[in-house]
Structures are given as C-alpha cells and as structure tokens.
Amino acid sequence: MENTLLRQYERMTAFLGAVLGPDYEIVLFDRDKICRIVNGEISGRRAGDPLPKRLTDALERGVDRESGEVLNHRVLAANSRNLRCSDLFLQDEQGRTVGVLSIDFDDNRFKELSEAVFRLCHPDDYADQNISVMIRGCKDQEIFSGDIAETADEIFRRVVKGQNVAPERLNYDEKLEIVRQLYAKGIFELRGAVQAVEKKLGCSQATIYRYITTVKAERENG
C-alpha cells in the first residue's frame, strides 16, 4: 500500500474500530482488495480479499465521482448476518479514487437484546409463540458469503417473508422467484449450486434447470 492517503486511512481504520467497538467492522480497500480490516469476524473477511462487487460496480458507474459516498445499504455476511454498510470513496488531490473506507454495522446483538426485553414483560411460553424480532434483508442486497447453502437460505427467507413454510409447499412462482434471485447473484456460476438449490427447494435438478432457462429467457427478452 504505497499511497500516502491510504496509509493515513490505515491508521483511521484502526482508530474507528477501537472507538466504535465490536459491532462495527471497519474495512479499508485500495482499488483491488482489502488493505486493512478491523473486527473482520463480523463478515468473515480478511486482508487481501478482493474488492466486493458493489464497489467495483460503483467505480464503473462513476458513483465515486458523483457523490463520493454510498450510505446505509444492506449486505448479507458469510455467517448469515445482515449488516448495514456505508462506503466513503477516498480521492487524492487530482480527484482520482485510490480506495474506499467502509463501515459495516452488525445489529444482531441488539436484536437479541430486544427479544430479552420482551421476555421481561411476557411469560416465556407466550414470547416463544407470539414475539419475534426480525432483521430483514432486501432483494438487492449484496452477499459476502461464498456458501451456496447460506445464500439459498437467506433468499428463501426473503421470498417467504420470514414465514415458517416448508419448501414443498412453495408454489411455482415462489420457487421461480428464488431461482431468479439466486441467478441474479451469480450463484449458479459456482460449482455445486444446482445440487444445493435442488435440496433446498425439494425438486429435481431437471426442474431447477428449467427454472434457470426461464430466467435466462426473461433476461434476454428484457
């Protein structure tokens, strides 16, 4: 990391991690990879991991030159945690983007605290049956996880909106929507993806391939 500006932000990364505490992951990127990360156990990433897709896309679209920042978007981490992330594009004196400083907040501990508060005012059996605090993802959020099963589980939860629904009870449109979202995330480019999704949805590989063919046709036809 030769850039002087990035060396200065390397110190800032460590400082922010120490001040904000264990629920905040602070990540410093150059234009290719992670240079420094604090509390990386939150997302499961480490120094040297590549620049995530949302940032490479932002650089290609010129977001760094327009606003210089992207605030409060959701990301699914490798351990199925939904994170609130914000990115600051770092520019040198010539206005060239040399890196990105990202702050990722994990609010799962506060979800557990909220559930504990409800248990203070309700009997445990009532809370078990009637109280649920959910941290929801969104359709367009990025996924850090390289684990196909975790990704399929998260998208499954989004499509059924958190309801306790068995895969065999999903209708055609719901299963197609799950495959549509997995395809958009590039999951089917990974080895073993079709087999993993087959198990998750409780249908044959041939059926999964038919869903994929339908999704490809939709995208080609606009």
N, C-alpha and C positions, 0 to 999 in steps of 0.2 A: 504494500500500500504506500506508494511513493507520493501521492498527492498531499500537500501540506494541509489543505482544508479537511481531508478525510482523517488525517492524524489528529487534528483538533477535535473532530467529532467522535473519534475513538474514545477520547477522554470523557466527552459529554455522555456517550453511551454508558460507560461505567458509572458515571455520576448519577444519571437518571435512574439506572437500575437500583442503585443503593438507596436513593431518596424515595422512590415510589414503592419499592418493596416487592415481595414475591409474586404478587398477582399481575405484575406488568413485565412483559417481555420487551426488551429494547434491542433492536436489530439495526446494525449499520451495514449497508451494501455499497460496493462500488457498482459499476455498470454490468458486472457479470456474476457476482457471488456475494455471500455473507462475509464481511471482514471481521466483524465483532458482534457477539450476541451475549446478552445477559439474561438469565432465567430462561434459557433455551429449553428447559424441560417442559415448559408450557406447551410448545408446539412440537417438540421432538426434533428440532433442527439444530444444526451446529455450524461453526465457522467452516467456510469452503463450500457449503451447499449453494446451489445456483439461485440466481435471481428468480423470484416466482413469476408466474405467467401474468398476474395482474400488473406487475411493474414493467415487464417487457412490453406488454400491450400499451400501457400508459406512455412509455417513452416513444413507441412507434406512432401513437396518436398525437403526440406533442402536448400531452397534459402538463408535463413538467414546465413547458414554456408558457402555457396559458394561465394556470392558477398557482402552480408551484406546490400544490398540496392536494391530497385526497383524504377526506375526513370520514371517520365513523362508518366503515363498511364491515360486513361480517365475513369471517373466514372459518372454515372447519379445520381444526388441527388434527394431527395424527392420532391423538387419543380420544377423538370424537368430541372434543370441547369446541364450542362455538366462541370465537373471540371477536372483540370489537377492535378494529385496526385503523390506524391513521398513518399516512405517509407524508413526509416532507422531502421534496426534491432539493438536493444540495447543488448550488451552482457556483462556479468560480467567477472571477471578475469579468471574464469575457461572456458570461451568461450561459456557459456550457454546463450541462448537468454532469456531475462527476460521481454522484452517489445518491443514496436515499437513506433517510433515518425513519424507521418505523417504530411505532409504539403500539403494542398489542395487549389489550386488557382481557384478562380471564375473570369473568364474574361468577364462575361456578361456585366458588366458596360462599358467595352472598346468596345464591340460590339455596344452598344447604342451610344458611342462617335463617332465611325467610321461612323455610319449612319448619325449622326448630321453633320459630316464633309462633307459628300456627299451632304447634303442639302444646304451647303454653296455655292456650285458651280453648283447646278442644281435646276430648279424650283421644287416645292413640288410635283406637279402632275406628272412630269417626274420621280422623285425619287420614288414615290409611285408605278409606273408601271414598272420601269426598274432596280432599285437598291435594292439589298437585301444582307445583310451581315449575313452569316450563321455560327453558331458554331456547327459543326457536331460531332456526336458520332461515335462509331465504333462497329462492330459486337460483339467483345469480351469484351467490357467494362462492368464493374460491375455496378449493380444498387442498390443504397441505399434504394430507395423508396419501401415501402410496399404497395403502392397504385397500384392496378392492372390496373386501367384505365390509370394512368400516364405512367406506364411501356408499356402498349399496344400502347399508343400514340407515345412514343419515338421509339419503334421498327417499328411501321408503318411508321414513318418519314424516318427511315433509309432505309427501303426496297424500298420506292417510291423515295428515294434520294431527299427529300425536295420538290418534285413537288406537285402541288395542285390537287390531284387525289381523287375522291370520292371512298369510299370502294366498291360500286357496280361495279366500272369499273376495279377493280383488276382482273387479270386472276387467274387460278387455281394455277400456280406455285408461283405467288406472295403471295397469301393467305397461301399456304403451307409453304413458307419461313418465314412468320410472325409467324405462329404456331410453326415452327421448332425452331426459336429463343426464343420464349416465353417458350417452353418446356425446352430448354437448361438452361434457367434462373430459372427453378423450379416454374414458375408462376402457373402451373396447379395443384400444390400441395396446393394452397391457396383456401379457401372457396370462392365460387362465381366467380372463374376465368373463367369458361366456359361461364357463362352468360355474363360477361363483354366483353369477346372477341367476343362472338356472336353479341352483339350490335355494337361493333367496326367494324367488318367485314361485317355486314349486311347479315349474313347467319344463318341457323338454328343450334341448339345445336347438332343435329344429324350429321350435316356436320362437325362441329368442332371436334366431337368425331372421325369421320372418318379420319380427318387430323391427330389427335393425334395417332391413330392406325398406320397410315402410318409412322409417325415419329418414333414411338417405333420400328416398323419393320426395319426401316433404321438403327437404333442404334444397334439392336440385330444382324443384318447381317453385321455390320461393314462398 
